[in-house]
Amino acid sequence: MQARKTRRLGASPLEVTDICLGTMTWGEQNTPEQAHAQIERALELGINFIDTAEMYPVPPGPQTQGRTETCIGQWLARNPGRRDEIVLASKIAGPGRRDWIRNGNTRVDARTIPWAIDDSLRRLQTDHIDLYQIHWPERYVPMFGAWQYDVTQQRECTPILEQIEALAAAMRAGKIRAYGLSNETCFGVCEFVRLARENGLPPPASIQNGYSLLMRTFDGDLAEASHQLDVPLLAYSPLAMGLLTGKYTAADGTIGAFADTPRPGLEAARLVRFPQFGDRYKRPRALEAAAQYDAVARRHGLTPLQLALAFVRQRSFVGSTIIGATSVAQLEEQVRAFDVELSPQVLADIEAVHAVWNSPAGQ
């Protein structure tokens, strides 16, 4: 096993590697056997952190929901002595668009949190989840590409303290070791930490939000909250669903080959295979910014993938970067990119592009 850098997640006991293996394709684009091969290779490469969710695979659907956790559970059942090699993270889905989960009981409250944990434990075939996250807030927040807060969208929701108490109870029962947030706002992070401290309960260990060259909204007040409150970022979609890998870049330097006639070889790519998915990465501003970053990478003798992953890894608030692959070869290529150190000039060129194309994919 290779050695990788690790970081403790907040006040929790969890020590995770700087790379986290994402799993959202398992059970849709990947078979269980392919998923197991990725787990094996990730462990060989020194990665100890695996992230999943009860709603995976993605795009989500009632026929496939839970398959990803089931894939992981099958591997754990076949390797009973290896559970301690993995820091395993999963998530409870929030309301909206996922109403087939728990027969529509998608509030995140004292009733559904233990229900969801038990369902995930059964699929994962384990007695505990190391990091259990709220996939997105139950309350209204702008997310998944939206960023403007609309007060008229506010709705009745479960009090944050009730959620913390339910998660703390699961920790006391030994079913989870820590909890985290996901797709959360600065207000949400601060409220979770404040209420936990005031009530003698454990604070969140991490926050999992989208972060990439195309989505840098975390750089502002969330970065301050992350640092001051010790809630490190688990950065997902660092390659912007493949837009930052260079595979969509045409010979003339433009990007956008996921329309009706994609270039040969891209038929299986997510933005092509699932045209209803990932709209925030198909915005004209996002495509133009991706092309500019592609040019920066090539000007400095880097691949676009190396530029994108090395940039995220070097951010001070990132506890771990979540990567996803549909093959072991892709996984290996991404892991190698983490050995790249971006020079001051490369970073300056990135900021020059960012000054013009500021977070074009939104949150």
C-alpha positions in Angstrom: 0.0 0.0 0.0 1.3 3.5 -0.9 1.3 6.2 1.7 -1.0 9.3 1.2 -1.4 12.5 3.2 -4.1 12.4 5.8 -6.2 14.9 7.7 -8.4 14.7 10.7 -11.9 15.8 10.0 -12.8 18.5 12.5 -13.2 17.4 16.1 -14.0 13.8 15.0 -11.6 10.8 15.4 -11.6 10.3 11.6 -8.3 10.5 9.7 -8.9 10.5 6.0 -6.7 10.5 3.0 -6.4 13.6 0.7 -8.2 11.5 -2.0 -11.7 10.1 -1.4 -13.1 7.5 -3.8 -16.5 8.6 -5.0 -19.1 6.0 -6.0 -22.0 7.7 -7.7 -21.6 5.6 -10.9 -21.6 2.2 -9.2 -24.8 0.4 -10.1 -25.5 2.4 -13.2 -22.4 3.0 -15.3 -20.4 0.5 -13.3 -21.2 -3.1 -12.5 -20.5 -4.5 -9.0 -17.4 -6.3 -10.2 -16.0 -3.0 -11.6 -16.8 -1.2 -8.4 -15.0 -3.9 -6.4 -12.0 -3.6 -8.7 -11.9 0.2 -8.0 -12.1 -0.4 -4.2 -9.2 -2.9 -4.4 -7.0 -0.5 -6.5 -7.8 2.5 -4.4 -6.7 0.6 -1.3 -3.5 -0.4 -3.0 -2.9 3.3 -3.9 -3.2 4.2 -0.2 -6.7 5.7 -0.3 -8.7 4.9 2.8 -11.8 7.1 2.2 -15.0 6.0 0.3 -18.0 8.2 -0.1 -21.5 7.0 -1.0 -25.2 7.9 -0.4 -28.5 6.2 -0.1 -29.8 7.9 -3.3 -26.9 6.7 -5.5 -26.3 5.8 -8.3 -26.7 9.1 -10.2 -28.8 10.1 -12.1 -31.1 8.8 -9.3 -34.2 6.7 -9.9 -36.6 4.5 -8.0 -35.4 1.4 -9.7 -31.7 2.0 -9.0 -31.8 3.7 -5.6 -29.5 1.9 -3.0 -27.5 -0.1 -5.6 -24.3 1.8 -4.9 -24.4 1.0 -1.1 -25.3 -2.6 -2.1 -22.2 -2.8 -4.3 -20.0 -1.7 -1.4 -21.8 -4.1 1.0 -21.1 -7.0 -1.2 -17.4 -6.2 -1.2 -17.4 -5.8 2.6 -19.2 -9.1 3.0 -16.5 -10.8 0.8 -13.7 -9.1 2.8 -14.9 -9.2 6.4 -11.4 -8.6 7.8 -10.9 -5.4 5.9 -13.6 -3.1 7.2 -11.1 -1.1 9.3 -9.1 -0.3 6.2 -11.9 2.0 5.1 -13.3 5.3 6.3 -16.8 4.8 5.0 -19.1 7.8 4.4 -22.8 7.8 3.4 -25.7 10.3 3.3 -29.4 10.7 4.0 -31.3 12.3 1.2 -33.3 15.4 1.7 -36.8 16.3 0.4 -37.8 16.9 -3.2 -37.1 15.0 -6.3 -36.4 11.8 -4.4 -39.9 11.0 -3.1 -39.6 7.2 -3.7 -37.1 7.0 -0.8 -38.8 5.8 2.4 -42.2 6.0 0.6 -41.9 9.8 0.6 -40.7 10.2 4.2 -37.8 12.5 3.2 -37.8 14.9 6.1 -34.5 14.9 7.9 -35.8 14.5 11.5 -35.7 12.4 14.6 -37.8 9.7 12.9 -36.1 9.4 9.5 -32.4 9.8 10.5 -32.3 6.4 12.4 -34.5 4.9 9.8 -32.2 5.9 7.0 -29.1 4.8 8.9 -30.5 1.4 9.5 -31.4 1.0 5.8 -27.9 2.0 4.8 -26.2 -0.3 7.3 -28.3 -3.2 5.9 -27.2 -2.5 2.3 -23.6 -1.8 3.3 -23.5 -5.0 5.4 -21.6 -3.3 8.2 -22.4 -2.3 11.8 -21.3 1.3 11.5 -20.9 4.2 9.1 -17.8 6.3 9.8 -19.2 9.6 8.5 -22.9 10.1 8.0 -23.9 13.3 6.1 -27.1 15.2 5.4 -27.0 15.1 1.6 -28.6 18.5 1.3 -30.5 20.7 3.7 -34.1 20.0 4.4 -34.8 23.7 4.6 -34.8 25.8 1.5 -31.4 26.9 0.2 -30.3 27.7 -3.3 -28.1 24.9 -4.5 -27.1 22.7 -7.5 -26.2 25.6 -9.6 -28.5 28.2 -8.1 -27.0 30.9 -5.8 -29.5 33.7 -5.2 -31.5 33.3 -2.0 -35.2 33.7 -2.5 -37.0 34.4 0.7 -40.4 33.4 -0.8 -39.1 29.8 -1.1 -38.8 29.4 2.6 -40.8 26.4 4.0 -41.5 24.7 7.3 -38.6 22.4 8.2 -37.1 20.3 10.9 -35.2 22.4 13.5 -31.4 22.0 13.2 -31.1 21.0 16.9 -33.5 18.1 16.4 -31.2 16.9 13.5 -28.1 17.2 15.7 -29.7 15.3 18.5 -30.7 12.5 16.3 -27.2 12.2 14.8 -25.7 12.4 18.3 -27.9 9.6 19.4 -26.7 7.5 16.5 -23.2 8.2 17.5 -23.9 7.1 21.1 -25.4 3.9 19.7 -22.3 3.2 17.8 -24.0 3.3 14.4 -22.1 6.3 13.1 -18.7 7.7 14.3 -19.2 11.3 13.1 -21.6 13.4 11.1 -21.2 15.9 8.3 -23.1 18.4 6.1 -23.4 18.6 2.4 -24.5 21.2 -0.1 -24.7 23.5 2.9 -24.5 27.3 3.3 -22.3 29.4 5.6 -25.4 30.1 7.8 -26.1 26.4 8.0 -22.5 25.5 9.1 -22.5 28.2 11.7 -25.9 27.2 13.1 -24.9 23.5 13.3 -21.7 24.3 15.2 -23.4 26.9 17.5 -26.3 24.7 18.5 -24.0 21.7 19.0 -21.7 23.7 21.3 -24.5 25.3 23.2 -26.1 21.9 23.9 -23.0 19.9 24.6 -23.4 17.8 21.4 -20.8 16.9 18.8 -20.3 19.5 15.9 -20.2 18.5 12.3 -16.9 17.0 11.2 -17.0 18.2 7.6 -18.9 19.8 4.8 -19.2 18.2 1.3 -19.9 20.8 -1.3 -19.1 21.1 -5.0 -15.7 22.8 -5.6 -13.7 23.1 -8.8 -12.1 25.7 -11.1 -15.7 26.3 -12.4 -17.3 26.4 -9.0 -15.5 28.5 -6.4 -18.2 29.9 -4.3 -16.7 28.2 -1.3 -13.8 30.7 -1.5 -15.8 33.4 0.3 -17.6 33.2 3.7 -17.7 29.4 3.6 -13.9 29.3 3.6 -13.8 31.5 6.6 -16.4 29.4 8.5 -14.6 26.2 7.5 -11.3 27.5 8.9 -12.6 29.2 12.0 -15.0 26.4 13.0 -12.7 23.5 11.9 -15.2 22.0 9.4 -13.0 21.1 6.4 -14.4 20.7 2.9 -14.8 17.4 1.1 -14.7 18.8 -2.4 -17.0 17.0 -4.9 -17.1 17.3 -8.7 -13.5 18.7 -8.9 -13.5 17.8 -12.6 -16.9 19.4 -13.2 -18.5 16.1 -14.4 -15.5 15.7 -16.8 -15.6 19.1 -18.3 -12.2 19.9 -16.9 -10.5 16.7 -18.2 -10.0 17.9 -21.7 -12.0 15.1 -23.3 -14.7 17.5 -24.5 -12.1 19.9 -26.1 -12.3 20.2 -29.8 -9.3 20.8 -32.1 -10.1 24.5 -32.2 -10.0 24.7 -28.4 -13.8 25.0 -27.9 -15.8 22.8 -25.6 -19.3 21.5 -25.9 -19.4 18.1 -27.6 -22.4 16.7 -25.7 -25.2 17.8 -28.0 -27.1 15.5 -30.4 -24.0 14.4 -32.2 -21.1 13.9 -29.8 -17.7 13.2 -31.0 -16.8 9.5 -31.3 -15.6 8.1 -28.0 -17.8 10.3 -25.9 -21.0 8.3 -26.1 -20.6 6.9 -22.6 -19.5 10.2 -21.0 -22.0 11.4 -18.4 -22.8 14.7 -20.0 -23.6 12.9 -23.2 -25.3 9.7 -21.8 -27.5 11.6 -19.4 -28.5 14.8 -21.3 -30.9 15.8 -18.6 -28.1 15.9 -16.0 -25.5 18.5 -15.2 -27.1 21.6 -16.8 -24.9 23.9 -14.7 -21.8 22.6 -16.5 -23.4 23.2 -19.9 -23.9 27.0 -19.5 -22.1 29.0 -22.1 -20.0 30.7 -19.5 -18.9 27.4 -18.0 -17.9 26.1 -21.4 -15.9 29.2 -22.2 -14.2 29.1 -18.8 -13.3 25.4 -19.1 -11.7 26.2 -22.5 -9.6 28.9 -20.9 -8.4 26.6 -18.1 -7.7 24.0 -20.7 -5.4 26.5 -22.5 -3.7 27.4 -19.2 -2.9 23.8 -18.5 -1.5 23.1 -22.0 0.6 26.3 -21.9 2.3 25.0 -18.8 2.8 21.4 -20.0 0.0 20.0 -17.9 -3.1 18.1 -18.7 -6.4 19.8 -17.9 -7.1 17.0 -15.4 -3.8 17.7 -13.6 -4.5 21.4 -13.4 -8.0 20.9 -12.1 -7.2 18.3 -9.4 -3.9 19.8 -8.3 -5.7 23.2 -7.8 -8.3 21.7 -5.5 -5.8 19.7 -3.5 -3.7 22.8 -2.8 -6.6 24.7 -1.3 -6.1 25.1 2.5 -9.7 24.4 3.5 -9.9 21.1 1.6 -9.8 18.0 3.8 -10.2 15.6 1.0 -11.0 15.6 -2.7 -13.7 13.2 -4.0 -12.8 11.7 -7.3 -15.0 9.4 -9.4 -14.0 7.0 -12.2 -15.7 4.5 -14.4 -12.5 2.4 -14.9 -9.4 1.6 -12.9 -7.3 3.3 -15.5 -9.2 6.6 -14.9 -8.8 6.2 -11.2 -5.0 5.7 -11.6 -4.7 8.8 -13.8 -6.5 10.9 -11.3 -4.4 9.7 -8.4 -1.2 10.6 -10.3 -2.5 14.1 -10.8 -2.4 14.6 -7.0 1.4 14.5 -7.1 1.5 17.7 -9.3 2.4 20.9 -7.5 1.2 24.0 -9.3 3.8 26.8 -9.5 3.1 30.4 -8.5 2.8 31.4 -12.2 0.3 28.6 -12.9 -1.8 29.8 -9.9 -1.5 33.4 -11.2 -2.8 32.3 -14.6 -5.7 30.5 -12.9 -6.6 33.6 -11.0 -6.5 35.7 -14.2 -9.1 33.4 -15.8 -11.2 33.3 -12.6 -11.2 37.2 -12.5 -13.1 37.1 -15.8 -15.1 33.8 -15.5 -16.1 33.9 -11.8 -17.6 30.5 -10.7 -19.7 30.1 -13.9 -21.2 26.8 -12.7 -22.7 28.5 -9.6 -22.7 26.8 -6.2 
